[in-house]
Structures are given as structure tokens and as C-alpha cells.
């Protein structure tokens, strides 16, 4: 059965005390049982946040990124092996901010995916088109190349460790949410290409999340679509009540 998952991507925000308060505040509120909640703090808080989450079932953590090398002389980098050694379950890979500001290519992301899998981390793999690609109609083709070039070399067993996050770049941090119909159309398409490459059961069981200005006033309608299995939440995940309202809107 595919899972409903809501991920809070804190990006490069919060001082340590604020990070601890945020996770404790969220966990003090009533959360729906059947939604998996994932916190993605800065890697320097990951150990602490993971320790707090370990007391709760269905609450996990994610690294916001991993290095494309497993260890060695790469000053400042954090490897999949290090992240996994904390007991962390997920890593985000291929966020558009990484692709844009750090020039991460599909080929490099494929390497990161392999390292994550090798180290037993589940992957939240981000994809999504720019405003220009949306307007020119080439977004299906673009999303397909992002997914196929970084993920479709995986065998069935390893593909089952993948969660996809569709995040149209034009909707991230802009307050301009994609409409439920627009998101559903893309999610359905993504499920279709997974079915074509693998099989129906893997396609049905893959959680496909939406990200991009998702907030408590649009999450209910988004999550009620057949192929939207949750969200990757940026800005709204920094406010405990907003994040919980999103989680509880299934
Ligand atoms: P946003 O960010 O919710 O602030 O638009 C989403 C994301 O980048 O993951």
C-alpha cells in the first residue's frame, strides 16, 4: 500500500533552539495516525531532531541532500553513510534549489541515488519544470527525462525505496500554487511512466508528493486528488500549526 507522507523541508532556516522547539511543538499536537511525518532539518541538527522523532511511530527524518561521494577529501560535504549512521531514514535528492544553485545534473543525481540506496536510505526524489517549460508545454518531456535519467536504472527492489516529489519551480516559495488539476495531471503521468518502466504494482505503491506553496488552505483539495499522496512543504513547515494542519488535511 502506498503511504501518505508529509515532509517538512526547513531548508537553511532556524537556530538550534528554534529547530528543537519546532519539532517538539509539532509533536505535541494531535497528528493523524496514518500519515508518515518527515522532518528535513539542516544536517547539523539532524542527529538531535532524529533523536526526538525516534520516540514516535510514523515520524521520521530526512537529510536535505547527500554528497555524490561516499567519503574522502570533500570538505564541507555530508555523505549518505554519515546520515544513515544517525538512524535517519530518508534523504531528499534533486531539489530544484540544488539543481539551480549548485548545477546538479541528472547524471550526478543518479550517483547520489545509488549512494543513498547503497546505504539503505530511502530517497525523496524531486522533479519539476520551470515556468517557461510549463508555458511551452514541454513539461512532461522534461519531467520524464529527470526521472528516467536519475532513477530508471534501478531494479524493481531498489525502485521501491523511492518517493517522488513533484515540485514545479514556478510554485516554490512564490505563493503561486499549482492547481489540483495541474498537479493531478502530472502525478498521473509520473505513475504511468513508472508503470511502463516497471509494473503496475510498483507504480501504484510509489508515493508521489506535491511541493510548491502548499499551505493549510490548499492542502485539503490537493490531497483529495487520486494521485497526490502528500506534500513536500517548505515555508509552511516552519510554523507548527500550519504544518500540522497540512498533515491533518488528508
Ligand atoms: P515552499 O517550498 O512550500 O516554500 O514553496 C517547497 C519546497 O521547496 O520543497
Boltz pocket constraint, residues with backbone or C-beta under 6 A from the ligand:
constraints:
  - pocket:
      binder: B
      contacts: [[A, 9], [A, 167], [A, 171], [A, 172], [A, 173], [A, 174], [A, 211], [A, 212], [A, 213], [A, 214], [A, 232], [A, 233], [A, 234], [A, 235], [A, 236]]
      max_distance: 6.0
